[in-house]
Amino acid sequence: MDTADLELAAKRYREAEEALDAAREDLQAEAVGALQGGVRQVDVVRITGWTREYLRRLRAKSEQEAGAESSKASNPGA
């Protein structure tokens, strides 16, 4: 039994998943940046299709990560 078509389909699927993950990360970063830059939450919700709650969680996560990086930078020996 030839598996070439199956292997090709699996490869294309993995590549599509990787592209989707990268696009999601880009969109998350852009959404957080837009909110931090003063874009209204309602506009970010409309453009992304995400809920206000999801955007709040994204922004909180981003701020938490930024705080952790800032803490590491100011206390490199810790």
N, CA, C and O atoms as a GROMACS GRO file, in nm:
protein
  312
    1MET      N    1   0.084  -0.119   0.000
    1MET     CA    2   0.000   0.000   0.000
    1MET      C    3   0.089   0.125   0.000
    1MET      O    4   0.181   0.136   0.081
    2ASP      N    5   0.061   0.216  -0.090
    2ASP     CA    6   0.136   0.340  -0.102
    2ASP      C    7   0.083   0.442   0.000
    2ASP      O    8  -0.037   0.466   0.008
    3THR      N    9   0.174   0.500   0.077
    3THR     CA   10   0.133   0.597   0.179
    3THR      C   11   0.175   0.740   0.144
    3THR      O   12   0.166   0.829   0.228
    4ALA      N   13   0.218   0.762   0.022
    4ALA     CA   14   0.267   0.895  -0.017
    4ALA      C   15   0.160   1.002   0.001
    4ALA      O   16   0.189   1.111   0.052
    5ASP      N   17   0.037   0.973  -0.040
    5ASP     CA   18  -0.070   1.073  -0.026
    5ASP      C   19  -0.099   1.101   0.121
    5ASP      O   20  -0.122   1.216   0.159
    6LEU      N   21  -0.098   0.997   0.204
    6LEU     CA   22  -0.121   1.014   0.347
    6LEU      C   23  -0.010   1.097   0.409
    6LEU      O   24  -0.036   1.186   0.489
    7GLU      N   25   0.114   1.067   0.372
    7GLU     CA   26   0.229   1.142   0.426
    7GLU      C   27   0.223   1.288   0.384
    7GLU      O   28   0.251   1.377   0.464
    8LEU      N   29   0.186   1.313   0.260
    8LEU     CA   30   0.173   1.451   0.212
    8LEU      C   31   0.063   1.525   0.287
    8LEU      O   32   0.082   1.640   0.327
    9ALA      N   33  -0.050   1.460   0.305
    9ALA     CA   34  -0.160   1.523   0.378
    9ALA      C   35  -0.120   1.553   0.522
    9ALA      O   36  -0.153   1.659   0.575
   10ALA      N   37  -0.050   1.460   0.586
   10ALA     CA   38  -0.006   1.482   0.724
   10ALA      C   39   0.093   1.596   0.731
   10ALA      O   40   0.088   1.678   0.823
   11LYS      N   41   0.184   1.604   0.635
   11LYS     CA   42   0.282   1.713   0.632
   11LYS      C   43   0.212   1.847   0.613
   11LYS      O   44   0.244   1.944   0.682
   12ARG      N   45   0.118   1.852   0.520
   12ARG     CA   46   0.045   1.977   0.495
   12ARG      C   47  -0.033   2.018   0.620
   12ARG      O   48  -0.042   2.137   0.651
   13TYR      N   49  -0.090   1.921   0.689
   13TYR     CA   50  -0.167   1.949   0.810
   13TYR      C   51  -0.075   2.008   0.918
   13TYR      O   52  -0.111   2.107   0.981
   14ARG      N   53   0.041   1.948   0.940
   14ARG     CA   54   0.134   1.999   1.041
   14ARG      C   55   0.181   2.141   1.006
   14ARG      O   56   0.193   2.226   1.093
   15GLU      N   57   0.207   2.164   0.878
   15GLU     CA   58   0.248   2.298   0.835
   15GLU      C   59   0.137   2.400   0.857
   15GLU      O   60   0.163   2.513   0.898
   16ALA      N   61   0.014   2.359   0.830
   16ALA     CA   62  -0.100   2.449   0.852
   16ALA      C   63  -0.117   2.479   1.001
   16ALA      O   64  -0.147   2.593   1.038
   17GLU      N   65  -0.098   2.380   1.086
   17GLU     CA   66  -0.107   2.403   1.232
   17GLU      C   67   0.000   2.501   1.277
   17GLU      O   68  -0.028   2.591   1.356
   18GLU      N   69   0.122   2.485   1.226
   18GLU     CA   70   0.230   2.576   1.263
   18GLU      C   71   0.200   2.718   1.216
   18GLU      O   72   0.225   2.815   1.288
   19ALA      N   73   0.147   2.731   1.096
   19ALA     CA   74   0.111   2.864   1.044
   19ALA      C   75  -0.001   2.926   1.128
   19ALA      O   76   0.002   3.046   1.156
   20LEU      N   77  -0.098   2.845   1.167
   20LEU     CA   78  -0.208   2.896   1.249
   20LEU      C   79  -0.157   2.941   1.386
   20LEU      O   80  -0.198   3.046   1.436
   21ASP      N   81  -0.068   2.862   1.447
   21ASP     CA   82  -0.012   2.900   1.577
   21ASP      C   83   0.063   3.032   1.566
   21ASP      O   84   0.049   3.119   1.653
   22ALA      N   85   0.143   3.048   1.461
   22ALA     CA   86   0.219   3.171   1.443
   22ALA      C   87   0.126   3.290   1.420
   22ALA      O   88   0.148   3.398   1.475
   23ALA      N   89   0.022   3.270   1.340
   23ALA     CA   90  -0.074   3.378   1.314
   23ALA      C   91  -0.149   3.416   1.441
   23ALA      O   92  -0.175   3.534   1.465
   24ARG      N   93  -0.184   3.316   1.524
   24ARG     CA   94  -0.254   3.344   1.650
   24ARG      C   95  -0.165   3.426   1.742
   24ARG      O   96  -0.211   3.522   1.804
   25GLU      N   97  -0.038   3.388   1.753
   25GLU     CA   98   0.055   3.464   1.838
   25GLU      C   99   0.070   3.608   1.788
   25GLU      O  100   0.072   3.702   1.868
   26ASP      N  101   0.080   3.625   1.657
   26ASP     CA  102   0.090   3.760   1.600
   26ASP      C  103  -0.035   3.841   1.632
   26ASP      O  104  -0.025   3.957   1.672
   27LEU      N  105  -0.152   3.781   1.613
   27LEU     CA  106  -0.277   3.852   1.638
   27LEU      C  107  -0.291   3.887   1.786
   27LEU      O  108  -0.337   3.996   1.820
   28GLN      N  109  -0.251   3.797   1.874
   28GLN     CA  110  -0.257   3.825   2.017
   28GLN      C  111  -0.167   3.943   2.052
   28GLN      O  112  -0.208   4.034   2.125
   29ALA      N  113  -0.045   3.943   1.999
   29ALA     CA  114   0.048   4.053   2.027
   29ALA      C  115  -0.005   4.185   1.971
   29ALA      O  116   0.004   4.288   2.038
   30GLU      N  117  -0.060   4.182   1.851
   30GLU     CA  118  -0.114   4.304   1.792
   30GLU      C  119  -0.236   4.355   1.869
   30GLU      O  120  -0.253   4.475   1.885
   31ALA      N  121  -0.319   4.263   1.916
   31ALA     CA  122  -0.438   4.303   1.992
   31ALA      C  123  -0.397   4.368   2.123
   31ALA      O  124  -0.453   4.472   2.160
   32VAL      N  125  -0.302   4.310   2.192
   32VAL     CA  126  -0.255   4.368   2.319
   32VAL      C  127  -0.190   4.504   2.292
   32VAL      O  128  -0.214   4.600   2.365
   33GLY      N  129  -0.109   4.510   2.188
   33GLY     CA  130  -0.046   4.637   2.154
   33GLY      C  131  -0.148   4.745   2.119
   33GLY      O  132  -0.132   4.861   2.156
   34ALA      N  133  -0.252   4.705   2.049
   34ALA     CA  134  -0.357   4.802   2.014
   34ALA      C  135  -0.426   4.853   2.140
   34ALA      O  136  -0.450   4.973   2.153
   35LEU      N  137  -0.457   4.763   2.231
   35LEU     CA  138  -0.522   4.804   2.356
   35LEU      C  139  -0.432   4.897   2.436
   35LEU      O  140  -0.477   4.998   2.489
   36GLN      N  141  -0.304   4.862   2.444
   36GLN     CA  142  -0.210   4.946   2.518
   36GLN      C  143  -0.188   5.080   2.449
   36GLN      O  144  -0.154   5.180   2.513
   37GLY      N  145  -0.208   5.081   2.318
   37GLY     CA  146  -0.192   5.204   2.241
   37GLY      C  147  -0.315   5.292   2.238
   37GLY      O  148  -0.315   5.397   2.174
   38GLY      N  149  -0.421   5.249   2.304
   38GLY     CA  150  -0.539   5.332   2.315
   38GLY      C  151  -0.654   5.296   2.224
   38GLY      O  152  -0.756   5.365   2.223
   39VAL      N  153  -0.641   5.188   2.147
   39VAL     CA  154  -0.754   5.146   2.064
   39VAL      C  155  -0.864   5.096   2.156
   39VAL      O  156  -0.838   5.025   2.253
   40ARG      N  157  -0.986   5.134   2.126
   40ARG     CA  158  -1.098   5.094   2.212
   40ARG      C  159  -1.117   4.943   2.208
   40ARG      O  160  -1.103   4.878   2.104
   41GLN      N  161  -1.148   4.888   2.326
   41GLN     CA  162  -1.168   4.745   2.338
   41GLN      C  163  -1.277   4.696   2.242
   41GLN      O  164  -1.264   4.588   2.184
   42VAL      N  165  -1.383   4.772   2.226
   42VAL     CA  166  -1.492   4.733   2.139
   42VAL      C  167  -1.443   4.717   1.994
   42VAL      O  168  -1.493   4.632   1.921
   43ASP      N  169  -1.348   4.799   1.954
   43ASP     CA  170  -1.294   4.788   1.819
   43ASP      C  171  -1.206   4.664   1.804
   43ASP      O  172  -1.210   4.597   1.701
   44VAL      N  173  -1.128   4.634   1.906
   44VAL     CA  174  -1.045   4.514   1.902
   44VAL      C  175  -1.133   4.389   1.902
   44VAL      O  176  -1.104   4.292   1.832
   45VAL      N  177  -1.241   4.392   1.980
   45VAL     CA  178  -1.336   4.280   1.981
   45VAL      C  179  -1.396   4.262   1.842
   45VAL      O  180  -1.404   4.149   1.792
   46ARG      N  181  -1.436   4.369   1.780
   46ARG     CA  182  -1.498   4.362   1.646
   46ARG      C  183  -1.400   4.305   1.543
   46ARG      O  184  -1.438   4.221   1.461
   47ILE      N  185  -1.277   4.351   1.547
   47ILE     CA  186  -1.179   4.310   1.447
   47ILE      C  187  -1.133   4.166   1.468
   47ILE      O  188  -1.120   4.091   1.371
   48THR      N  189  -1.109   4.127   1.593
   48THR     CA  190  -1.055   3.993   1.619
   48THR      C  191  -1.163   3.886   1.630
   48THR      O  192  -1.139   3.769   1.601
   49GLY      N  193  -1.283   3.927   1.673
   49GLY     CA  194  -1.387   3.828   1.699
   49GLY      C  195  -1.376   3.766   1.836
   49GLY      O  196  -1.452   3.675   1.870
   50TRP      N  197  -1.281   3.812   1.915
   50TRP     CA  198  -1.263   3.760   2.050
   50TRP      C  199  -1.353   3.835   2.147
   50TRP      O  200  -1.399   3.946   2.118
   51THR      N  201  -1.378   3.774   2.261
   51THR     CA  202  -1.462   3.837   2.362
   51THR      C  203  -1.381   3.938   2.444
   51THR      O  204  -1.258   3.937   2.445
   52ARG      N  205  -1.454   4.026   2.511
   52ARG     CA  206  -1.387   4.123   2.600
   52ARG      C  207  -1.310   4.050   2.710
   52ARG      O  208  -1.200   4.090   2.747
   53GLU      N  209  -1.369   3.943   2.761
   53GLU     CA  210  -1.303   3.866   2.867
   53GLU      C  211  -1.172   3.806   2.818
   53GLU      O  212  -1.070   3.811   2.888
   54TYR      N  213  -1.173   3.750   2.698
   54TYR     CA  214  -1.051   3.691   2.643
   54TYR      C  215  -0.944   3.798   2.626
   54TYR      O  216  -0.827   3.774   2.656
   55LEU      N  217  -0.983   3.917   2.579
   55LEU     CA  218  -0.887   4.026   2.564
   55LEU      C  219  -0.833   4.072   2.699
   55LEU      O  220  -0.714   4.104   2.710
   56ARG      N  221  -0.917   4.075   2.801
   56ARG     CA  222  -0.870   4.111   2.935
   56ARG      C  223  -0.767   4.012   2.984
   56ARG      O  224  -0.666   4.050   3.043
   57ARG      N  225  -0.792   3.883   2.960
   57ARG     CA  226  -0.696   3.780   3.003
   57ARG      C  227  -0.565   3.792   2.927
   57ARG      O  228  -0.458   3.780   2.985
   58LEU      N  229  -0.574   3.817   2.797
   58LEU     CA  230  -0.452   3.835   2.716
   58LEU      C  231  -0.369   3.952   2.767
   58LEU      O  232  -0.247   3.943   2.782
   59ARG      N  233  -0.438   4.063   2.793
   59ARG     CA  234  -0.367   4.182   2.839
   59ARG      C  235  -0.304   4.159   2.977
   59ARG      O  236  -0.191   4.201   3.001
   60ALA      N  237  -0.378   4.094   3.065
   60ALA     CA  238  -0.325   4.065   3.198
   60ALA      C  239  -0.203   3.973   3.188
   60ALA      O  240  -0.104   3.993   3.258
   61LYS      N  241  -0.210   3.874   3.103
   61LYS     CA  242  -0.098   3.782   3.084
   61LYS      C  243   0.023   3.857   3.030
   61LYS      O  244   0.136   3.834   3.076
   62SER      N  245   0.000   3.946   2.935
   62SER     CA  246   0.108   4.025   2.877
   62SER      C  247   0.173   4.114   2.983
   62SER      O  248   0.296   4.125   2.989
   63GLU      N  249   0.091   4.178   3.064
   63GLU     CA  250   0.143   4.265   3.169
   63GLU      C  251   0.218   4.185   3.274
   63GLU      O  252   0.319   4.232   3.327
   64GLN      N  253   0.170   4.065   3.305
   64GLN     CA  254   0.237   3.979   3.402
   64GLN      C  255   0.374   3.937   3.349
   64GLN      O  256   0.473   3.938   3.422
   65GLU      N  257   0.379   3.899   3.221
   65GLU     CA  258   0.505   3.859   3.160
   65GLU      C  259   0.602   3.975   3.154
   65GLU      O  260   0.722   3.958   3.176
   66ALA      N  261   0.552   4.094   3.123
   66ALA     CA  262   0.638   4.212   3.117
   66ALA      C  263   0.692   4.245   3.256
   66ALA      O  264   0.807   4.286   3.270
   67GLY      N  265   0.610   4.227   3.357
   67GLY     CA  266   0.654   4.251   3.494
   67GLY      C  267   0.761   4.151   3.536
   67GLY      O  268   0.856   4.187   3.606
   68ALA      N  269   0.746   4.027   3.495
   68ALA     CA  270   0.846   3.924   3.528
   68ALA      C  271   0.978   3.953   3.459
   68ALA      O  272   1.084   3.937   3.518
   69GLU      N  273   0.972   3.996   3.333
   69GLU     CA  274   1.094   4.030   3.260
   69GLU      C  275   1.160   4.153   3.321
   69GLU      O  276   1.283   4.158   3.330
   70SER      N  277   1.081   4.249   3.361
   70SER     CA  278   1.134   4.369   3.423
   70SER      C  279   1.202   4.335   3.555
   70SER      O  280   1.307   4.390   3.588
   71SER      N  281   1.143   4.244   3.630
   71SER     CA  282   1.199   4.202   3.758
   71SER      C  283   1.332   4.130   3.738
   71SER      O  284   1.426   4.151   3.814
   72LYS      N  285   1.340   4.047   3.636
   72LYS     CA  286   1.466   3.976   3.605
   72LYS      C  287   1.575   4.075   3.565
   72LYS      O  288   1.690   4.060   3.604
   73ALA      N  289   1.538   4.175   3.487
   73ALA     CA  290   1.636   4.272   3.438
   73ALA      C  291   1.690   4.357   3.552
   73ALA      O  292   1.808   4.392   3.552
   74SER      N  293   1.606   4.389   3.649
   74SER     CA  294   1.651   4.474   3.760
   74SER      C  295   1.719   4.393   3.870
   74SER      O  296   1.781   4.451   3.958
   75ASN      N  297   1.707   4.261   3.866
   75ASN     CA  298   1.768   4.175   3.967
   75ASN      C  299   1.827   4.052   3.898
   75ASN      O  300   1.775   3.942   3.916
   76PRO      N  301   1.935   4.069   3.821
   76PRO     CA  302   1.988   3.959   3.740
   76PRO      C  303   2.041   3.842   3.820
   76PRO      O  304   2.050   3.732   3.766
   77GLY      N  305   2.077   3.859   3.944
   77GLY     CA  306   2.131   3.750   4.024
   77GLY      C  307   2.026   3.665   4.092
   77GLY      O  308   2.059   3.564   4.153
   78ALA      N  309   1.901   3.705   4.081
   78ALA     CA  310   1.795   3.633   4.150
   78ALA      C  311   1.754   3.508   4.076
   78ALA      O  312   1.666   3.436   4.122
   0.00000   0.00000   0.00000
